[in-house]
Amino acid sequence: DGTGKTRKMPEGEKTRQCKQEEEQQQKEEEREGLIEFYSSYQELFQFFCSNTTIHGAIRLVCSKKNKMKTAFWSVLFFLTFGLMYWQFGILYREYFSYPVNLNLNLNSDRLTFPAVTLCTLNPYRYSAIRKKLDELDQITHQTLLDLYDYNMSLAPRDWSTLSTEKRSPRSLFHHVQRHPLRRQKRDNIVNLPENSPSVDKNDWKIGFVLCRENNKDCFRQMYSSGVDAVREWYSFHYINILAQMPDAKDLDESDFENFIYACRFNEATCDKGNYTHFHHPLYGNCYTFNDNSSSLWTSSLPGINNGLSLVVRTEQNDFIPLLSTVTGARVMVHDQNEPAFMDDGGFNVRPGIETSISMRKETTVRLGGSYSDCTEDGSDVPVQNLYSSRYTEQVCIRSCFQLNIVERCGCAYYFYPLPTGAEYCDYTKHVAWGYCYYKLLAEFKADVLGCFHKCRKPCKMTEYRLSAGYSRWPSAVSEDWVFHVLSRQNKYNITSKRNGIAKVNIFFEEWNYKTNGESPAFTVVTLLSQLGNQWSLWFGSSVLSVMELAELILDFIAITFILSLRWFRSQQQLSPPRPHPNGHDNTAFQDEVPGLSAPHRFTVEAVVTMLPSYNSLEPREPSRDSEVEHK
């Protein structure tokens, strides 16, 4: 008996140990139950569909006994989800395209008068280059005589020195001979002889050839119009003459009183402090009014009597007729601290005509950053600003072209500002610069240089919308006394009354000016509103419904993690035990108790099965076999 008691004591102790482990496991599962996890995916989805505020989800539970209805509502439910998220994708794509709304505002206030630039429309024969220009005229005279049988009248000059000048390799005649004006047959008559009766003079193209130093690689600049060809050829040599001047001040020969006879603003006379002078290679002397930022004009009232009124001389005595074939003046309206690009924004004033130009101011303000590629001040544009003015798109484009010329040709084009450390192109120093320039100009126009992509629009810019009216001035009945007064006051020698003078009036049409602004069309608030509209359209739910869906996703992830963890632990317990490090085997216990009956072995196994099962999250009830054995 004593031996039997000693055998039963270990077994009772194991039973109490198993009960303690069971109670501990139940406490752990009760703590997990506080987080409200579910025992299976089916229970999770069933609870969600029965309690969610999303429309249509309850039908998945109510119709679960009818497989056809369940399948129908399942397809309909997920199809609706797909359509809704397709609409979400469209909304997100529109949001990240950063659209803008255009805001139009009309403002009324006293307006600052813009800058006005007026040019003579024809270069003057400056004394510093008069000798070389006379020589170029003589060469052009012979060229026109050879090509067109035209005998151009020239000013009297001693041409005896021309033969000695021809011998010099640095003379103008030598360089003109390297770039002569030629006539070339068109492609369709290239095989016909020159004296063929079927060859007409109109079937020829005129141009000049520009070659590299080796005279092998050449570029032909051809024109269908002989007038254009002669002007371009003459302009090319004229620019080389200007570039040879060591100091640009040699060309600063302002003749304000001989060009502008009268100047008034707001009925007050202008003085020298109201204008600045500069020289343009093709438009001659230019004068910019109201360019002084310290004392800008302000229009008190709109109308023709409250603007700028000019009387200008349009006669072209001692000018260069081969550079410009028109008469009159050229005027341009632009903002202060912006250069006057007469080729782009200017227009001509006809002689004998009073031109009245009314202006309307218009300001454009663009959104930067992600909404557009505009620039605030040009500091983020990879092009150096060569102009002493603020950034504009045209300033950037011309600076980009000039920098490319300096890099590729080794010199700078005379029409644009001179970069630091560079010098202007002159074929006495840079023999093949003409070839390089015209090749580069073709690449520039084709945007091979990338200047049009590098230069971005400014985020804020001011423009002036102009409209012009014309009338004859002076009239036939008043021209006699007008010219008589001008001749006495301005010492105007009248040679052609009708083409001698012109009048220009520039004024604001009204005080109102337009501001074009941009605002974001799709903000975060707009996006959330649109997403809410789509969610309500397809499911008729709210923000709390979205939180319910988020909770479903989080619960799904948590259950998956817990089930995976318990499956892993159950696999570890089902695996065979490892041998003890001291060499003892589990069979030693069986050897010590050889008389253990089969029911006792079944009881031990039942106690083992009291450990929690990992196939479910629910705590399992104690086994009936263990209860019976305990009893």
Disulfide bonds with the S-S distance in Angstrom:
Cys119-Cys286 1.93
Cys211-Cys218 1.98
Cys263-Cys270 2.08
Cys374-Cys459 2.08
Cys396-Cys455 2.05
Cys400-Cys451 2.06
Cys409-Cys436 1.92
Cys411-Cys425 2.03
